[in-house]
């Protein structure tokens, strides 16, 4: 018998040299595993919200088993773990030492532990998730990734497996994951425990449980479901208003216009520079009269010249460093970073945002640099309110988003906070995640389609890209003008349709010397031929809004993404696990973006059922089909019988 075992009604405690293990159910069909190298229980959920659940526990001579719904875990006296779904092995620990020993590895480092767990590789298994990055991969099997945030890289430590389970690596530490052919390995570089959750079920079942365990997104407000206009950058109040007026004159509905960075006096003042923005209230009043909301960029950086710096420094509201200066941001010179993991920081900074922006009619916030972008990336040198940077660094954007949620909630509003990064549970704070400063190329567009599907499967129903990419786009070139149309088509079928970018500048720079400004980036800026094409796409988005809002309600209630990998709706169709450049947009629309230069034909796979091609209203049977699509045409199908076909 296992004499180093303690079992209660819903908990297994197992002790062995150098480790204490705790196993608990945390939802129907979900089991949590924790292992403590300090050999004492450490109660920390991070952003996880465990649910009470029924389970059964049985003991045998060499092992103990826990069953929760269709999921079972077996813990052997060697320490080995094996998970079963409906009696079939789905996850099995792999030994690191001879004689089938060496399960889980710990190394003491600066008061914390480098810890890892290794599983056997399953032949034919596919993995999806891990947030987003421009890897060009849809199926992540065979890949390895750093678990850290960077501009264009958002690490959500969660995957869904084609074997029918989800895996939450419940640890905000900087680390890594290998989904390789010879093993699956999760590593935390600085932690107090190993902590993960296995969820068994179909993609829909697992997504619902994931939302229950990490938080459901609110229902997206109507104002956010239309077309968003942005560029780097509108230099003055009049520049921004002229663009909104032009949209109104052209009869193009403009839901949101964004004021990008360096509109402020000093970084950390959180206010408009009056020289360029003399009457913010008058500006927002005029925008609102045209049916347009204003979103304003905010950075977590603060410099010594701001009116808030010394108060925040002296009250420990800034990220500190273990050695060296506390000015850690180097992209625009030495800056300090606000410590949003401190609740007092969140209250103080939001009070400034409210006073200087929201009270003047600004509707929403854009939290840029939310990783945060700190150079050099020495996470162990950062000291946050909740822990050392290498122990808790992945959670920074979570608390950054919470700052907006808490503040807007006190105002009685549901925020939509555009943010460049996220963590497990960020969705419950009304976060609209975007993929960062991606390149303006066709290769980048292809990467973003795959990245968006992986992000969406991680519980982030609100996700989008900069339409056209952020950098390198020449508005005068034929290639970019083709690219912008294809990216706009993709934008129509994204949770939020938002154009942004720093377009290559032609001619002399304008008056504002603080930060260069790119070429115009409005739908009339890409040639006379493209203007009516892009206008039609915006109008299509407008017609689709009732459908999109229904999908947003489903996302909130059930945790389903709006942009869904094909296997999400068709988990029994093996082909659907290979399709990274087509997806379901909600329940009824299948969209297949064209992502290559000069491409006018797209091969599409249609799963079971009858499908209607939107541009011709022809009916198609299941199987592979090649559909012609000129630059001004896109490839989308609707399930037969769905009323959304009337929007096309």
Buried (B, 14 or more C-beta within 10 A) or exposed (E): EBEEBEBEEBBBBBBBEEBBBBBBBBBBBBBBBBBBBBEEEBEBEBBBBBEEBEBEBEEEEEBBBBBBBBBBBBBBBBBBBBBBBEEEEBBBBBBBEEEEEBBBBBEEBEEBBBBBBBBBBBEEBBBBBBBBBBBBBBBBBEBEBBBBBBBBBBBBBBBBBBBBBBBBBBBBBBBBBBBEEEEBBBBBBBBBBBBBBBBBBEBBBBBBBBBBBBBBBBBBBEBBBBBBBBBBBBBBBEBBBEBBBBBBEBEBBBBBBBBBBBBBBBBBBBBBBEEBBEEBEEBBEBBEEBBBBBBBBBBBBBBEEBEBBEEBBEEBBBBBBEEEEBBBBEEBEEBBBBBBBBEEBBBBBBEBBBEBBBEBBBBBBBBBBBBBBBEEBBBBBBBBBBBBBBBBBBBBBBBBBBBBBBBBBEEEBEBBBBBBBBBBBBBBBBBBBBBBBBBBBBBBBBBBBBBBBBBBBBBBBBBBBBBBBBBBBBBEEEBBBBBBBBBBBBBBBBBBBBBBBBBBBEEEEEEBEEEEBBBBBBBBBBBEEBBEBBBEBBBBBBEBBEBBBBBBEBBBEBBBBBBBBBBBBBBEBEBBBEBBBBBBBBBBBBBBBBBBBEEEEBEBBBBEBEBBBBBEEEEBEBEEBEBEBEBBBBBBBBBEEBEBBEBB
